[in-house]
Amino acid sequence: MVLDDKSSFVSLITGLMADVRSRYGWKMAVLVLLMTMVALSEGLGMVLLLPLLAAIGVSSAAEGGLLAHWLNSGLAYFGIEHSAYLIAIALLMVFAVQLTCFVMQSWWISWIQRDYGAYWQNRIFNSLVYAEWGFLPSRNLAIFPT
């Protein structure tokens, strides 16, 4: 198949997305939610490294500006602002949540890919099996190329 221009590619992608959306519906919304949770937990884990480094004595990590101020006030709300052990435990909890969400996302994606591929394999196979092949016996086989 040769694509003539960019608009035909966009129309193919739009058709694919419409087919996936009609087949899976709310499951795709859950998948996007899982992807968002993985991204946010990864960002939170990286941001929690700043107060951990500040708690163990790396001075440049404490000079984070507005982000460091928000993070320190958030940690102070939970009562773990200057304890390296408590910050490390919070960081490990965030990483555990991230790992759980990432594994769920990976399983969900692999299930959707496998199911969607099987769906199209069945559609193509059924269209071949149940096709109207009645025109072949009425044709002269000598006209078909070998």
Secondary structure, 3 states (H helix, E strand, C coil): CCCCCHHHHHHHHHHHHHHHHHHHCHHHHHHHHHHHHHHHHHHHHHHHHHHHHHHCCCHHHHCCCHHHHHHHHHHHHHCCCCCHHHHHHHHHHHHHHHHHHHHHHHHHHHHHHHHHHHHHHHHHHHHHHCCCCCCCCCCCHHHCCC
